[in-house]
Each structure stands twice: as structure tokens, then as C-alpha cells.
Amino acid sequence: MIKYVDDVLAGRILVGKKIRLACERFKRDLGRSKTDEFNYYYDEEEATKAVKFIESLPKTDGSKLDMQPFQEWIISELYGWKEKDTGFRRYDRAFISMARKNGKTYLASGVAANGLLREKSPAMNRQVLFVSNGLKQAKLGYNMLSSGLNQVRKKSKYMRQRIKVQKQEIEDLESGSKAIALASDTSTLDGFAGTTIVLDEWHEAKDRKVYNVLKSGQAQEDNSLLAVISTSGLNLNVPMHAEYEMLNDVLNGKAEADRYFIAIWELDDREEVYDQNNWVKANPLFSEPKVKKKMTEKIKADVDLAIKQNNMIPILVKNFNMWLQASEDSYISADDWSVGKVKSINLNNRDIYIGVDLSKSNDLTAVSWIIPTGDGHFYCDSHSWIGTKYGLDSKIKRDGIDYRSMERAKECTITRLESGIIDYDAVFEYIQSIIGKYNFRVKAIAYDPYNFDALLTKFEKANYPLFEVRQGTKTLNIPTRDFREKLYDGKIQHNGNKILAYAVNNAILKVDNNGWQIDKARNSNRIDPIAALINAYVAGMDYYEESEANQHANDYYTSAEFSF
């Protein structure tokens, strides 16, 4: 059952980095399972039974199904790993992602079949749920399961007596367990306690409400599974992409999640799309020759058309499972931004350039800062203030960010004023507090003069150095270009601030005869944190050149060559 893992690690199957890391994780955990410190073991016999059971269900056309090696690996991991203490399943969550048309529906129906008919805990009244944004999508896996079980019932008297298949519900009469397809409506889902849940096309969800309701419903289930089986999407400011980023850290050893199964098939780089040999990285079903031939012809036609139309992003997302912004003229890609993430850095006693972007009452007010850290590098971070004049819940829904949780993470402050508008006194006090906390040496408070009068006098009275940043390509062109180039060169670093990343993801370039700037007018999504960051960078861009020039001057004035 682990042949796929062996073939991947031996290089016999071409995969992307994340699948290789997942296979290495499996091998590493086998070794850990022999120690007392690791509370899980791999039951190969149970894994084999789960695979064989799913293979016993015929395809919708009645033919026999032989699972592909990657499918065997998924099912083996989900059902082979157990807790040493209880014998319950190890993985209570799964994140399985691949390009479309690679058998996700089949996997969903197989996981559901196991949950409905083979699970032993709980022994009675198990709930198997197919959940998606729309009932039609949720029904795909449900209908495949219905078809397979109906064919089995026709051949087996025992199964006819045991299973009742209806349009809205499949019931295992022996245990009272049921399988149901549901649309992702929190009011409908609240009453369910799914023991096995398949969540499809999660990339379309704007918030975590449905996921949280489903998971909370499993709180009393000791042997539950919530499996996300989905492709990537065109919106990076959604919960599934945040989960994807977190799981990338798990695979790379930066975070731990021993009860979370991860399998993500994708291209490692968008340039790989131009070599058909790489397509299997996102399309594991290419292991089946007939499927590969058919899919290759279709994908090639799509790629050729996308090249002619100069719009590769939809193809890269759906056919190659890459998370990318919907627009070709995005300022910075999520992949490029994430490369700059660092764990921690000593910020004490450093120079700092602080950028400010004030807002209207219903927007974000953002303060972002740039800190030179040596060797041409800059470290950046941000803090935002959230207005509630038109309601916080509506703002959370519109922006797709849970500002309450972001406030708990200390990335933002939700206004406490009864009017709901931003408290500019709180903004000024926050800036003073971080300066004092780290003993920063303030080189500039860089600000957009629009609407800045409320704070200008406060900074003047406090004797902070002020730097006015006029908005327009004449001022912003070179800094906007240079900031991105330094990011590409690995010279821009950050701590993974989620609201700042949200703004970066939404930043669209405005290009005219005078050059570049970030286009606020075209994007209704909030980009204030990156706008504030560019303001800071306008002031601090030449820091290293100026420092070097000052050093040369000092060296000259203190040398024997200088005299009056």
C-alpha cells in the first residue's frame, strides 16, 4: 500500500515538492512510531482492507475500478494510521488538493463509503456528510456513492437488506448510519455531528464559518474525519489559502500538526507549464495511460489558447492547481511575497521609516514600517485600524478577513468609538508605543498628505521627522519598482502579517506614461497596508546608499587628507 511513497522517493514518479515532503513525512513517521514519544502506529492490514473495500464498488458505468497508486496512498494514510492508546484514527483532518478532473469525486465517495459502512466507532448512528458551497456540487460525490451502492445491492441480497438508497439520503440499516449531501449553510449544518465529512471546493468559501461549524459538530466524536478535497482558486484572501500556507509550514518542518494529513499536487513553478513532462505534478491521474492521453490533449489545447490570449492564470489555477491572483497585472504574487517570510529578527535599537495611510470611516487605516537590518536588507511589518461605522460583521464579510481574530493576533485594532470611526489618537499612541518598545530611531514619518491634518500637528509637536509623499507616478514610480525588485532579490523580509499579505495580494499596478504606482481606484479590496508600506519605502529606499556616502564622508573628514 505504500508503493507510491517508495516510487516517489526513488524518483520513479515525478512529483512536486509538497508531495515529496508528504512522502518523506510518512517514512519519518514510520520510524517515529517505533518510539514511545510518538502516539501513532501504521496498521497496514487495515489500510489494505480500506483500499480493497473501495475497489469493490463499481464505477458509475458498472465496470470494475482499480485504484491508482496515489489514490491507494491517500486511503492507506487515512485509514492505516491509528492512535496507540485507543485504536482510533490518527488523522482527524485531511487536506487533499489537485487539479480538476483527477478523481476528487471518486476519492470523496470512497472516503464516504468507508465512513458509512466500515467504521466501528461510533458503532451506531454515524453521519457521513458531503458538503459544498452549492447542493449541486455536494451531490457529485453523493451520487457516485449512490450509483456504486445501488449496483452492489442488485448483486447482493445481503446488501439489499442492509442499505437503503434514496435521492436525499443513503442509510445503513444495520447501524442506523446515514450519508447526506448538504449545501454550506451554517443554519442548516448546525444540527449535524458528522463522523466523516467531505468538504468540496472550499476555495470558494469567503470565511471559516462553515468549516468551524462542521468541526465543532465533531467535538464529541473520537474517531471523526473532516477531509477537504478541493482544487486551488483565484482568490488568495480565503480560508483555504490560509490553510494551504499553514500546511506548507507543516510539510517544511516549521509547524507541527501530527493529526493532519496533507497531500497537495501542484506545479512548483509556473514556468513548468511549458514542459508537458511536468504536468503530472499537478495531475496524478496521469498514472493511468488512457486518462493521461485524453487529459493531455485537452490541457494542451487550453494552454495553447491561453498563450495566444496572454492569460495563463486561469489555466495555472484549474489545470495545474496553483494559487494565483486573478489578474495578470497584480503587483506582487503570493508566492513571491511568501518567500520573504522570516521567523524572527532582533528589532531593538534600529533605524525605522514609518508609513501612514489614513482612511475614511469604513476603510482601513494602516501604519506600516520599513527597518534596515544590514547588508541591503529591509524588514517590514504593519498594523491596521478597523472602522465599524457601517457594521463590523458586514465589513468582515465584504473584506473576507476575520478582523476579530486578527485583533487577537495583534495585527489590527477595532475602533472602540461609539461612532464607529477610526480613533486617530489611538493611531498616534500606537506609533509612539512601538517606537518606545524597541527604542527605534525614527528616520521619517512618511505620509500621504490627503486627510492627514488630524495627525500632522501631533507628529510636529512630538518633533518626529516628517516626510510628505505626494501620490502619483512621478513620486511613486521608482520606489514601487525598486521595492518589488528587492523582494525578488531576497532583500525584503516580513513576519507573515496576514492583513499586510491580504493587501499585497490585492495590489494592482497602474501603469501610464510616467511609470508605476499601486492603483487604489481599480481595486475595491483594502490595500491600505501596502500603500502605507510604499510610503515608508519612498522615504527609506536610499538608506544604504546614503549611509555609505555618509561613511565615506566621515572617513574623509577624519583622514590626514582633509585639512582647512
Stockholm file with secondary structure:
# STOCKHOLM 1.0

chainA/1-564         MIKYVDDVLAGRILVGKKIRLACERFKRDLGRSKTDEFNYYYDEEEATKAVKFIESLPKTDGSKLDMQPFQEWIISELYGWKEKDTGFRRYDRAFISMARKNGKTYLASGVAANGLLREKSPAMNRQVLFVSNGLKQAKLGYNMLSSGLNQVRKKSKYMRQRIKVQKQEIEDLESGSKAIALASDTSTLDGFAGTTIVLDEWHEAKDRKVYNVLKSGQAQEDNSLLAVISTSGLNLNVPMHAEYEMLNDVLNGKAEADRYFIAIWELDDREEVYDQNNWVKANPLFSEPKVKKKMTEKIKADVDLAIKQNNMIPILVKNFNMWLQASEDSYISADDWSVGKVKSINLNNRDIYIGVDLSKSNDLTAVSWIIPTGDGHFYCDSHSWIGTKYGLDSKIKRDGIDYRSMERAKECTITRLESGIIDYDAVFEYIQSIIGKYNFRVKAIAYDPYNFDALLTKFEKANYPLFEVRQGTKTLNIPTRDFREKLYDGKIQHNGNKILAYAVNNAILKVDNNGWQIDKARNSNRIDPIAALINAYVAGMDYYEESEANQHANDYYTSAEFSF
#=GR chainA/1-564 SS CCHHHHHHHTTSSCCCHHHHHHHHHHHHHHHHTTSTTCCEEECHHHHHHHHHHHHTSCCTTSCCCCCCHHHHHHHHHHHHEEETTTCCBSCSEEEEECCTTSSHHHHHHHHHHIIIIICCSSSSCCEEEEEESSHHHHHHHHHHHHHHHHHHHHHCHHHHHHEEECSSCEEETTTTEEEEEEECCHHHHTTCCCSEEEEECGGGCSSSHHHHHHHHHTTTCTTCEEEEEECCCSCSSSHHHHHHHHHHHHHTTSSCCTTEEEEECCCSSGGGGGSGGGGGGTCGGGGSHHHHHHHHHHHHHHHHHHHHHTCCHHHHHHTTCCCCCSCTTBSSCHHHHHHTBCSCCCCTTCEEEEEEECCCTTSEEEEEEEEEEETTEEEEEEEEEECCTTCHHHHHHHHTCCHHHHHHTTSEEECCCTTCSCCHHHHHHHHHHHHHHHTCEEEEEEECSTTCHHHHHHHHHTTCCEEECCCSHHHHHHHHHHHHHHHHTTCEEECCCHHHHHHHHHCBEEEETTEEEECTTTCCSCCHHHHHHHHHHHHHTTHHHHHHHHHHHHHHHTSTTCCC
#=GC SS_cons         CCHHHHHHHTTSSCCCHHHHHHHHHHHHHHHHTTSTTCCEEECHHHHHHHHHHHHTSCCTTSCCCCCCHHHHHHHHHHHHEEETTTCCBSCSEEEEECCTTSSHHHHHHHHHHIIIIICCSSSSCCEEEEEESSHHHHHHHHHHHHHHHHHHHHHCHHHHHHEEECSSCEEETTTTEEEEEEECCHHHHTTCCCSEEEEECGGGCSSSHHHHHHHHHTTTCTTCEEEEEECCCSCSSSHHHHHHHHHHHHHTTSSCCTTEEEEECCCSSGGGGGSGGGGGGTCGGGGSHHHHHHHHHHHHHHHHHHHHHTCCHHHHHHTTCCCCCSCTTBSSCHHHHHHTBCSCCCCTTCEEEEEEECCCTTSEEEEEEEEEEETTEEEEEEEEEECCTTCHHHHHHHHTCCHHHHHHTTSEEECCCTTCSCCHHHHHHHHHHHHHHHTCEEEEEEECSTTCHHHHHHHHHTTCCEEECCCSHHHHHHHHHHHHHHHHTTCEEECCCHHHHHHHHHCBEEEETTEEEECTTTCCSCCHHHHHHHHHHHHHTTHHHHHHHHHHHHHHHTSTTCCC
//
